[in-house]
Amino acid sequence: MGGAARSVGRALHSPVTGAARGIRRATHAHGAGESGLGKLIELHAVNGAGDVMITVALASTVFFSVPTDEARGRVALYLAITMAPFTVLAPVVGPLLDRIPHGRRAAMAAAMLARALLALLISGAVATGSMELYPAALGVLVASKAYGVVRSAVVPRLLPPLFSLVKANSRVTLAGLLATGVAAPIAAGLHRLGDPWPLYGAFVIFVAGTVLSFSLPPKVDSARGEAVALLAAEERRLPRTKVKRPGLREVGPAVTHALGANAALRCLSGFLIFFLAFLLREHPLSGQSAVVSLGLVGVAAGTGNALGTAVGAWLRSRAPEIIIVTVVAAALGMAIVAAAFFGAVLVTCLAAVAGFAQALAKLALDALIQRDVPELVRSSAFARSETLLQMAWVFGGAVGIVMPLNGTVGLLAGAAFVAVGWLSTLRGLIASARYGGRPRARVA
């Protein structure tokens, strides 16, 4: 009997340990294990899984549990109480975290622990219908974005030898997407047990993330050789006697115009998430229910995002300006076509193209920052740019809430976002060519 029990135990244990070893080999390949990047990849996967657990719980409470008109009011209230204050807090997050470069591991752990505790608070609010849900959701959002800002600043510190920043960010992003795809159906299954259960799952995941944050190598907390990247407006406020440090607008037009293009794509992403959520709930795709329609669009967007990340890793840093101009043009063309011939197939294709363009354009922006921004301020530049992109997503989502539920009108508004970004990128490409292709900042 003892031998049989051991055999059964080994049979049940082997698939789990085998999968864990396979994941560890993938995340630690090509020197990522030695540099510490593998630990960050695993941490970002935990972050994505925890966030999607909270997202599923909030969506079921705020969005799916009431009629469409009431849901629009609830989501508008959610935006007003959570994301509107976040637009005020977001510009503060990056500069504040710039001041604590020696505590990046602690900052990431604090962001994880805060979300773990807030998930428990939201679970109680969901059960009682309390208004505590909204400020707690704001706390989750701020903590999530704070983690994102610190993570962007940490990646350059953990690059293995001969490993490009684009490739590193591709691996980190892809791990988050895969973890989200795995955790989303688990969260849906937990929701069948009751509204608070996905939040309990988020609590466990974020506690694990808190512990994992401190497993990152100590060099993450080192600020040796770093300085703070200042925007032009901030530099003008410096006294004349102080040495001005390089800012995002001093590295030539390529980076700043690419940042504008990425902001436009983030606007489109936020807009489509909220606009299509209400549109497809009221007018599902032909022959499908509202839930299935939203699921198809979500899967298409996630697949496009993963494909864009994979293509970005393959292309590495080749001609990032051309990549951004091309993908933004593709998103603009797809948005116009989907608006003109609104239908199930085209809406799904738009979601996929938007996800692909957003992922690939972000990796191209990373390549430009690595190329044109001095290493002295590169970590800070990543943190500042990520904060700006998050604010753009919030703005796009707010516009998506107030738009009338007309597919053609709504998608034309989304196309307008992308058109502005495409023109900005085109100007940047022309200016970059005029100045010799690679203007670099001067380091005092």
C-alpha positions in Angstrom: 0.0 0.0 0.0 2.8 2.4 0.9 4.5 1.7 -2.5 1.3 2.3 -4.4 0.7 5.6 -2.5 4.2 6.8 -3.4 3.6 5.9 -7.0 0.4 7.8 -7.1 2.1 10.7 -5.4 4.9 10.8 -7.9 2.4 10.6 -10.8 0.5 13.6 -9.5 3.6 15.5 -8.5 5.6 15.0 -11.7 3.3 17.1 -14.0 3.4 20.1 -11.6 7.2 19.9 -11.0 7.8 19.3 -14.7 5.8 22.4 -15.7 7.5 24.5 -13.0 11.0 23.4 -14.3 9.9 24.2 -17.9 8.7 27.6 -16.9 12.0 28.3 -15.0 14.1 27.2 -18.0 12.1 29.5 -20.3 12.3 32.6 -18.0 16.0 32.0 -17.1 17.3 31.3 -20.6 20.1 33.2 -22.4 21.6 34.6 -19.2 18.4 35.9 -17.7 18.8 33.7 -14.7 22.3 35.0 -13.9 21.4 38.7 -14.4 18.2 38.5 -12.4 15.9 39.3 -15.4 14.3 35.8 -15.0 13.1 36.8 -11.5 11.5 40.0 -12.8 9.8 38.0 -15.6 8.3 35.7 -13.0 7.3 38.6 -10.8 5.5 40.4 -13.8 3.6 37.2 -14.5 2.4 37.1 -10.9 1.4 40.8 -11.3 -0.6 40.1 -14.4 -2.4 37.2 -12.8 -3.3 39.2 -9.7 -4.6 42.2 -11.7 -6.8 40.1 -13.9 -8.4 38.5 -10.8 -9.4 41.9 -9.5 -10.5 43.0 -13.0 -12.9 40.0 -13.3 -14.3 40.7 -9.8 -14.9 44.4 -10.5 -16.3 43.8 -14.0 -18.9 41.4 -12.6 -19.9 43.8 -9.9 -19.8 47.2 -11.7 -20.6 46.1 -15.3 -22.4 42.8 -15.7 -24.7 42.8 -12.7 -27.0 45.6 -13.8 -28.8 46.8 -17.0 -26.8 48.7 -19.6 -28.0 52.2 -18.7 -27.3 51.7 -15.1 -24.0 50.0 -15.9 -22.9 53.1 -17.8 -23.6 55.2 -14.8 -21.7 52.8 -12.5 -18.7 52.8 -14.8 -18.8 56.6 -15.1 -18.9 56.8 -11.4 -16.0 54.3 -11.2 -14.0 56.5 -13.6 -14.8 59.7 -11.7 -13.8 58.2 -8.3 -10.9 56.1 -9.4 -9.4 57.1 -12.7 -10.0 60.9 -12.5 -8.0 61.2 -9.3 -5.4 58.9 -10.8 -4.8 61.4 -13.7 -3.8 63.8 -10.9 -1.7 61.2 -9.1 0.0 59.6 -12.1 2.4 62.5 -12.8 3.4 62.4 -9.2 4.2 58.7 -9.1 7.2 58.7 -11.5 9.0 61.7 -9.9 8.2 60.4 -6.4 9.7 57.0 -7.3 12.7 58.7 -8.8 13.6 59.9 -5.3 13.7 56.4 -3.9 16.0 54.4 -6.3 17.6 52.7 -3.4 14.3 51.1 -2.4 12.9 49.7 -5.7 12.5 46.2 -4.4 10.7 47.5 -1.3 8.5 49.8 -3.6 7.5 46.8 -5.8 6.8 44.7 -2.7 4.7 47.5 -1.2 2.7 47.8 -4.4 2.0 44.0 -4.3 1.1 44.0 -0.6 -1.2 47.1 -0.9 -3.2 45.3 -3.6 -3.4 42.1 -1.6 -4.9 44.1 1.4 -7.2 46.1 -0.9 -8.4 42.9 -2.6 -9.7 41.8 0.9 -11.3 45.2 1.4 -13.0 45.1 -1.9 -14.3 41.6 -1.2 -16.1 42.9 1.8 -17.5 45.9 -0.1 -18.7 43.5 -2.9 -20.5 41.4 -0.4 -22.2 44.4 1.3 -22.6 46.8 -1.6 -20.6 49.4 0.2 -19.2 52.5 -1.4 -15.8 51.5 0.0 -15.3 49.6 -3.3 -14.5 52.8 -5.3 -11.7 54.3 -3.2 -10.3 50.8 -2.7 -10.3 50.3 -6.5 -8.5 53.7 -6.8 -5.9 52.3 -4.5 -5.5 49.2 -6.5 -5.1 51.3 -9.7 -2.5 53.5 -8.2 -0.5 50.6 -6.7 -0.7 48.8 -10.1 0.7 51.8 -12.0 3.3 52.4 -9.3 4.5 48.8 -9.9 4.6 49.4 -13.6 6.7 52.6 -13.3 9.2 50.9 -11.0 9.3 47.8 -13.3 10.1 50.0 -16.3 13.0 51.6 -14.4 14.3 48.2 -13.2 14.5 46.4 -16.5 17.7 48.3 -17.7 19.4 47.2 -14.5 18.9 43.5 -15.2 20.0 43.2 -18.8 22.1 40.1 -19.5 25.2 40.5 -21.6 24.5 41.2 -25.3 20.8 41.3 -24.5 18.9 44.3 -26.0 16.3 46.2 -23.9 13.7 45.5 -26.6 14.2 41.7 -26.2 14.1 42.0 -22.4 10.9 44.1 -22.4 9.4 41.6 -24.9 10.0 38.7 -22.5 8.6 40.6 -19.5 5.5 41.7 -21.4 4.8 38.3 -23.0 5.1 36.6 -19.5 2.4 39.0 -18.2 0.1 38.3 -21.2 0.5 34.6 -20.8 -0.2 34.7 -17.1 -3.3 36.9 -17.7 -4.6 34.4 -20.3 -4.2 31.6 -17.8 -5.6 33.4 -14.8 -8.7 34.9 -16.5 -10.6 31.6 -16.9 -9.5 30.6 -13.4 -11.0 33.9 -12.1 -14.2 33.3 -14.0 -14.4 29.8 -12.4 -13.8 31.3 -8.9 -16.5 33.9 -9.6 -19.1 31.0 -10.0 -18.4 30.2 -6.3 -19.3 33.8 -5.4 -18.4 37.4 -6.1 -15.6 37.6 -3.5 -13.7 34.5 -4.6 -11.6 36.0 -7.4 -10.5 38.7 -4.8 -9.4 36.0 -2.4 -7.4 34.5 -5.3 -5.9 38.0 -5.9 -4.9 38.2 -2.3 -3.0 35.0 -2.4 -1.3 35.9 -5.7 -0.2 39.4 -4.5 1.1 38.0 -1.2 3.3 35.7 -3.3 4.4 38.7 -5.4 5.3 40.5 -2.2 7.7 37.8 -1.2 9.0 37.4 -4.8 9.9 41.1 -5.0 12.6 40.7 -2.5 14.2 37.8 -4.5 15.3 40.3 -7.1 19.1 40.9 -7.0 20.3 43.8 -4.8 21.6 45.7 -7.8 18.0 46.7 -8.5 18.3 49.1 -5.5 21.6 50.6 -6.7 21.4 54.1 -8.2 25.1 54.2 -9.1 25.6 56.2 -12.4 21.9 57.3 -12.6 20.3 60.7 -12.8 16.8 62.0 -13.1 15.4 62.6 -16.6 13.6 66.0 -16.6 11.0 67.2 -19.1 11.7 70.6 -20.7 9.1 72.3 -18.6 10.8 71.0 -15.4 14.3 72.1 -16.7 13.1 75.7 -17.3 12.3 75.9 -13.5 15.9 75.0 -12.5 18.1 77.9 -11.3 20.7 79.0 -13.9 23.4 78.0 -11.5 22.4 74.4 -11.6 23.6 72.0 -14.3 20.7 70.9 -16.4 20.4 67.2 -16.9 19.2 65.7 -20.2 15.5 65.5 -20.6 13.2 63.6 -22.9 12.8 66.6 -25.2 16.6 67.0 -25.6 17.2 63.7 -27.2 16.0 64.7 -30.7 12.6 64.5 -32.2 12.5 60.7 -32.7 11.9 59.8 -29.1 9.3 62.5 -28.3 7.3 62.0 -31.5 7.4 58.2 -30.9 6.1 58.8 -27.4 3.2 60.8 -28.9 2.4 58.0 -31.2 2.4 55.5 -28.4 0.2 57.8 -26.4 -2.3 57.9 -29.3 -2.4 54.1 -29.4 -2.9 53.9 -25.6 -5.8 56.3 -26.1 -7.2 54.0 -28.7 -6.8 51.0 -26.4 -8.6 52.7 -23.4 -11.3 54.0 -25.8 -12.0 50.6 -27.4 -12.1 48.8 -24.0 -14.9 51.0 -22.6 -16.7 51.8 -25.8 -16.9 48.3 -27.2 -17.8 46.9 -23.7 -21.0 48.9 -23.8 -21.6 48.8 -27.5 -21.3 44.9 -27.7 -23.4 44.5 -24.6 -26.3 46.5 -26.2 -25.6 45.3 -29.8 -23.7 41.9 -29.7 -21.9 40.6 -32.7 -24.2 38.8 -35.1 -25.4 35.5 -33.7 -23.5 35.8 -30.4 -24.4 36.8 -26.9 -23.0 39.9 -25.2 -20.6 37.8 -23.1 -19.3 35.8 -26.1 -19.0 39.0 -28.2 -16.8 40.7 -25.5 -14.8 37.5 -25.1 -14.1 37.2 -28.8 -12.9 40.8 -29.0 -10.8 40.4 -25.8 -9.2 37.2 -27.1 -8.4 39.0 -30.5 -6.8 42.0 -28.6 -4.8 39.7 -26.4 -3.6 37.6 -29.4 -2.6 40.7 -31.3 -0.7 42.0 -28.3 1.2 38.7 -27.8 1.9 38.6 -31.6 3.2 42.1 -31.6 5.4 41.4 -28.6 6.8 38.3 -30.3 7.4 40.2 -33.6 9.1 43.0 -31.6 11.5 40.5 -30.1 12.3 39.1 -33.5 12.9 42.5 -35.1 14.9 43.7 -32.1 15.8 47.3 -32.6 15.7 47.5 -36.4 14.5 50.9 -37.8 12.2 51.7 -34.8 10.9 54.9 -36.4 9.8 53.0 -39.5 8.1 50.4 -37.3 6.1 53.0 -35.4 5.0 54.8 -38.5 4.0 51.5 -40.1 2.0 50.0 -37.2 0.2 53.3 -36.4 -0.7 53.6 -40.1 -2.1 50.0 -40.0 -4.1 50.8 -36.9 -5.5 54.0 -38.5 -6.4 52.2 -41.7 -8.1 49.4 -39.8 -10.1 51.8 -37.6 -11.3 53.7 -40.7 -12.3 50.5 -42.5 -14.1 49.1 -39.4 -16.0 52.4 -39.0 -17.0 52.5 -42.6 -18.1 48.8 -42.8 -19.0 48.1 -39.2 -19.4 44.4 -38.6 -18.4 41.5 -36.4 -15.4 40.5 -38.4 -14.0 44.0 -38.8 -14.5 44.9 -35.1 -12.6 41.7 -34.1 -9.8 42.5 -36.6 -9.6 46.1 -35.2 -9.1 44.7 -31.7 -6.3 42.4 -33.0 -4.6 45.1 -35.0 -4.8 47.6 -32.1 -3.3 45.1 -29.7 -0.5 44.3 -32.2 0.2 47.9 -32.9 0.3 48.9 -29.3 2.7 46.1 -28.3 5.1 46.6 -31.3 5.1 50.4 -31.1 5.9 50.3 -27.4 8.9 48.0 -28.0 10.0 50.4 -30.8 9.8 53.3 -28.3 11.9 51.2 -25.9 14.5 50.8 -28.7 14.6 54.5 -29.4 15.0 55.4 -25.7 17.8 52.9 -25.4 19.5 54.3 -28.6 19.0 58.1 -28.0 18.8 58.5 -24.2 22.1 58.4 -22.3 22.4 55.5 -19.8 22.7 58.1 -17.1 19.0 59.0 -17.2 17.6 55.9 -19.1 15.8 54.3 -16.1 14.2 57.6 -15.2 13.2 58.2 -18.8 11.4 54.8 -18.9 9.5 55.6 -15.7 8.4 59.0 -17.0 7.3 57.8 -20.4 5.3 54.9 -18.8 3.4 57.4 -16.6 2.5 59.5 -19.6 1.2 56.4 -21.5 -0.9 55.4 -18.5 -2.5 58.8 -18.4 -3.3 58.5 -22.2 -5.1 55.2 -21.6 -7.2 56.8 -18.9 -8.2 59.7 -21.2 -9.2 57.3 -24.0 -11.3 55.3 -21.5 -13.1 58.4 -20.3 -14.0 59.4 -23.9 -15.2 55.8 -24.6 -17.7 56.2 -21.7 -19.4 59.3 -23.0 -19.6 58.3 -26.7 -23.0 57.4 -28.1 -23.5 53.7 -28.8 -23.1 54.0 -32.5 -20.4 51.8 -34.0 -19.5 54.1 -37.0 -19.3 57.3 -34.9 -17.4 55.7 -32.1 -14.7 54.0 -34.3 -14.2 57.3 -36.3 -13.5 58.9 -32.9 -10.9 56.2 -32.2 -9.4 56.7 -35.7 -9.0 60.4 -34.9 -6.8 59.5 -31.9 -4.6 57.4 -34.1 -4.5 60.0 -36.9 -3.0 62.5 -34.4 -0.3 60.0 -33.4 0.5 59.0 -36.9 1.1 62.6 -38.0 3.3 63.1 -34.9 5.3 60.1 -35.8 5.7 61.1 -39.4 6.9 64.5 -38.3 9.4 62.8 -36.0 10.7 60.6 -38.8 11.2 63.6 -41.1 12.9 65.6 -38.4 15.1 62.7 -37.4 16.2 62.3 -41.0 16.9 66.0 -41.3 19.1 66.0 -38.2 21.1 63.0 -39.3 19.0 60.2 -37.9 20.4 59.9 -34.4 20.5 63.1 -32.4 21.7 62.4 -28.9 21.5 64.3 -25.7 24.5 66.0 -24.2 25.6 64.7 -20.8 27.1 67.3 -18.6 
